């Protein structure tokens, strides 16, 4: 809020310092993963404007009139399309610029916002993850190690699959978020501000109990690095990606952390006979329509209808 006061109430502040503060506030208000993405997106726009810094780019854009600024962003969108970038990438970069202009308006720097829309895209999602036997083999291989790494990796795989957690949700867990007495774990979901309590299946609870015994009950991150150079540090999303992909590769399969979530949700639909209400509670999707994509993928309804049509001629 100190930076906010500098921008709004100090009319003598140098313009460059004003835009530097704006960029700082903009990035500091985001989550770390979003900061990395948005910093890169603003940097790309900076190159388009041929500016020497993000601060310079913000000043160039925000000192234009509303029409000139929107025309500049329209031109930028066209350039991104010409480069053959995917609609999702283009839309994320435009979102960063719109978000920056919205903050500038909120702080009284400008009286307008960027209103350039993103590109419409028909997104197909491959919701097929590894088969049950592959997941079982990954868990068995971790269990066979009979060491701290095996216990940690098995617990991570169990949480990703048994509870369909996202790797970011696993990364954010501290030991205090696990209650072995109640058999629960408190998870901070994607885009959520409060943790929700989930019940641990018995096998997941058992391996977590063993991992915590090996880790120690001291406060801090639940899952930590075990190598000498970074021992005790919280595992990052990249580290969990590496753990899962290497576990899959050792069995001759390509497995992603999110693939385990896909498999769990698909299996949940199978086991509940397509009860999307129950599975929505399990997957924690806000929009139940997302689950229709999983349902279509597991049943290949489009393929079934295609076969029926083909058989008529």
N, C-alpha and C positions, 0 to 999 in steps of 0.2 A: 504493500500500500504506500510505502515511502516513494517509490518510483512514480506511482499514480499521482501523488501530490506534486512532484516535481514537474510533470508534464502539464498538469491542469492549472496550478495556481502561480507558477513562476513564469511571468511573461518575458523575462530577460534571458531565459535559457537558450542556448545556441541551438539552431535547428538540427544540426547533426547529432547533438546529444539527445535531442528529443526523439529522433528516429532510432537511435541506438537503444534508448530506454524502451521504446515500443517493441523492438525485436526481442529484447531481453524479457519483458513482461509476457510477450506472446509465447515464447518458448518455455518459460518457467511455469506457465499455467497448464502445461500439458504433461501427460505421463511420459516416462523416459522413452518408451518405444515410439510414441507419437512424435516426441521431440526429434528423434533421429530421422524419421520419415519427413516431417515438415521442414526441418533444417535443410535436408537435401532438396526438397521441392522448391523452397524459396531460393536456394542456391542455383537451381536450374533456371528459374525465372530471372535471376540475377545475370546469368550468362546470356540469356535471350536479350536482356536490356543492355548488355555490354557494360555492366557496372563492375566496379572492383570489390564490392562487398555487399552483403545483405542489407546493411544499413543504407548504403547508397541506393540500392534498388528500391527500398521502401520510400526513400525521399523522392526519387524520380517518379514513382507511381503516384504517391499521395499528394504531390504538389500539382498534379494535373487536375483539370476539371472532371466532373463526373463522366461526361461523354468521352473525353479523351482517354481517361483511365479504362473505361469499359471497352473502348475500341482497341486499346493496347492489349488487353487480356483476350479479346476475341482473336486478335492476330496471333497471340501466343498459342491459343487453342488450335488454330489452323496449322501452326508450325509443328505442334506435337502430333497432330493427325498425319501430316506429311511424313513425319519420321517413322510412322508405322507403329506407334506405341499402342498398347491395349487401352480400351475405354476405361478400365478400372484405374490404370496408371494416370491417364489424362485427368480423370475426374478427381483423383486424390490430389494432384498438383493444383488443380483449379480450386479445390476445397481449401487448401492451405492459403491461397491468395484471398479468397473470400473471407476466411476466418480472420486473417490479418487486417483486412479493411474494416471488418465489423468491429474489431477491437479499437482501431483508430477512431472510428465514429463514436464508440462508447466513451473514449477518453477526450473527445472534443477536438481532435486533430483535423478531422474532415466532417462534412455534413452529409456524405453520401456513402454508398457501399457498392462493391462489385456485384453485378447481377447476371454475369455470364453463366449460363447453365452448363452442366456437364453433358457428356454424350450418353445417349440411351444405348443400352447393351442388353442382349439376351444372354444371361450368364448360365452356362451349364456347369453343374457341380458333380464331379465324380465322387460319390459317397461310398464307394467300395474300399474297404480297408483290408488288412490281412485276414486270412481264414482263421477259424478257431484253433485249428491244430498248430498253426504258426505261432499264435500268441501263447499257447500252452507250452510249446517248445522253448520259446524265449524265457518264460517263467522258470521252466525246468532247468535251463542252462544257467540262469542266475542262481537258483537254489543250489545247484551242484557245486558252485564255487566254495561254499561254506566259509566265506569271509565277509568282512564289512562291506566291501564293494558289491558282493552278491546280494546281501540283504538290502542295501540301499537301492540297487537297480531293480530288484524284484518288487520292492515297495513302490517305486516310481511307476513301473509297468502296471502294477495292480491298480493304482489310483487312476492312471490314464485310461485303463480298460474297464475295470469294475465299476467306477463311478463316472466314466466318460469325462474326466477332467481335461481341460486345456492345459498345455504345458506352462502357460503363464500363471494359471491357477495353482499348479504344483509348485512353481518357483516361489510364489508369494507366501507359502505356508511357513509359519513358525511353529516351534514345538508346542507353544501354548494353544495353538489352534486344534490340537489333537487331544481328545478326552477319551482315554482308553477305558476308563471306568464306565462312562456312558456309551462308549462305542460310537463316537461321533467325530467328525472333522468339520471345521468352519471354513468355508471357501469364499473367497472374494471373486465373484463371477465377472465375466467380461462386461465392461460398461457399468458395473455396479459400484455403489458407494458403501454398502454394508455387506458384511459376510452373512452367509446363510449356513445353517447347520445341516449336514448330511449324515445319514446313518452308514456306518462302515459294515460291509459284509464280513462274516467271521474270518474268512481267509485273508482279507485285506487287513483287518484288525490284528491278526496273528503276526503277519510279517512286519507291520508297523511297530508292534511291541518289541519284536526281536531287533529291528533296526535302532529303535530308541535306546534299547539296552546297550547296543554296541556303540552308539553315538555318544551316549551320556545324556542325562536329563537337564543339563544346563540350558538356560534360555538362549534363544537365537534361532537362526533358520533351521527348518526341519531337515532339509537336504543340503549337505555341504560337500565340498571337494575333499578328496582323500589323498591327493598327491602332495608331495612335500612342499612344492612351491606355493600352493594356494590352500593348504589344508585348513579346514574350518570355515572357509568363505562360502557364502550362499551360491548354490548352483544357478547358473544363468539359463535362459531359454536355449541358448546355443549349446550349452553343456548337456542339457536333457535331450536335445535333438541328436547330439553325437552318441549319447548312451543308447538311445533307441535304435538309431540307424545301424550302429555297429552290432547291436544284438541281432538285428534282422539279417545283416550281411553275413554274419557268422553261420547263419543257417541257409544262406543262399537266397534271401528274400530282401526286397526293398521295403522297409517299414518306416513310416513317419509317426511322430507322436500324435498328430491329429488323425492319422489313419487309424490308430487304436480307438480314438473317440468315434470315428465313423463306423468302425466294426461293432462297437458296443451299442450304438444307437440302432444300427440295422438289426443286430441280434435281439435287442429289446423289442423291436417291432415284430420279429418272428415269434418270440416267446409269449407276447401278449396278443397274438393274432391281430396285429395292426391297430392296437388301442393307442391312438395318437395322444389322447389326454394323459394317460399314464406315462407315456414315453416323453411327453413335453415336460412333465415334472422331473423325470430322470435326466433329460438332456439340458434342462434349464433354458431352452430356446424361448425367447419372448414371443415370437410369432409362430403360431402352430402351423402356418402354411409351409414353413421350412421343412417340416417333417414329411410333407407330401412328396418332396424331392427324394428323400430317403425311401419312402414307400414305393415310389415308382421304380427306383433303381433296384431295390431288392426283388421286386416282382416282375420287372421289365414289362409293365403293362402295355407300353407302346409296341413292344415286340410281339406280345400276345395278340394284339389287335391286327398287326401287320400279317401275322401268320393266318389269322382267320380270313382276312381279305384275300390273301394269296390263294388259299384253298378254294375260293369260289370260282376261279377261272382255270 
